[in-house]
Amino acid sequence: MADQYGSDFITIVDEDGTEFELEVLSTLEYDGNTYMAVIPAGESLEELELEVSILKSIEEDGEPILCAIEDEEELRAVYDLIMDSLYEEEDEE
């Protein structure tokens, strides 16, 4: 489905003010939260050897921010769901 509409890209800024452009591979709503599987823009999964980052969207001071998932159980559950979704999309092609 992503091929129909093109890829989604986001730019994030770290605490040092450095900007990073990321390609969003998948977005998932789970347990009331939004998660994104991302890779650096311009990279392919083959080049990264399947190194996908999963970020959680939270609200801070009324603004959405993306952060790393620190809880191992939460990360494992979200990772499994996102990978299942990505492989499902790949099989449909």
C-alpha positions in Angstrom: 0.0 0.0 0.0 2.9 2.4 0.7 4.0 2.1 -2.9 0.6 3.4 -4.0 1.0 6.7 -2.1 4.8 7.0 -1.7 6.8 6.9 1.4 6.3 9.0 4.5 9.2 11.0 5.8 9.6 12.9 9.0 12.3 15.1 10.4 13.2 14.9 14.1 15.5 17.1 16.1 17.5 15.7 19.0 18.3 17.5 22.3 21.5 18.9 20.7 19.5 20.5 17.8 20.7 18.0 15.2 18.1 17.2 12.6 17.5 13.7 11.2 15.3 12.8 8.3 13.6 9.4 8.7 11.5 7.2 6.5 8.4 5.8 8.2 8.0 2.2 7.4 5.0 1.5 9.5 2.8 3.2 12.1 0.9 1.2 14.7 -1.7 2.0 17.3 -1.2 -0.3 20.3 -2.6 0.0 23.9 -3.6 3.6 23.4 -0.2 4.7 22.0 1.2 5.4 18.6 4.5 3.7 17.5 6.5 4.2 14.3 9.0 1.9 12.7 11.6 4.1 11.0 14.9 4.0 9.1 17.2 6.9 8.1 15.9 8.5 4.9 17.7 7.3 1.7 18.7 4.0 3.2 17.3 0.6 2.3 16.6 -2.3 4.6 19.2 -4.3 2.8 21.9 -1.6 3.5 20.9 -1.5 7.1 20.7 -5.2 7.5 17.2 -4.8 8.9 18.1 -2.3 11.6 14.8 -0.7 12.2 14.2 1.8 15.0 10.9 1.8 16.8 9.8 5.1 18.4 6.9 5.9 20.6 4.9 9.1 20.2 4.1 10.8 23.4 2.8 14.3 24.3 5.0 16.7 26.3 3.8 20.2 27.0 1.0 19.7 24.5 3.4 18.8 21.7 3.9 15.3 20.2 7.5 14.0 20.5 9.1 10.7 19.5 11.1 8.8 22.1 12.8 5.4 22.5 10.8 2.6 24.2 12.5 1.8 27.5 10.2 -1.0 28.8 11.5 -4.3 27.3 8.1 -6.0 27.3 6.4 -3.0 25.6 9.3 -3.0 23.0 9.0 -6.7 22.3 5.2 -6.6 21.9 5.3 -3.6 19.6 8.3 -5.0 17.6 6.5 -8.3 17.0 3.3 -6.5 15.8 5.2 -4.1 13.5 7.3 -6.9 12.0 4.2 -9.0 11.4 2.6 -6.0 9.7 5.6 -5.3 7.5 6.0 -8.9 6.4 2.2 -9.1 5.8 2.5 -6.1 3.4 5.5 -7.6 1.7 3.6 -10.9 1.1 0.7 -9.0 -0.5 3.1 -7.5 -3.1 
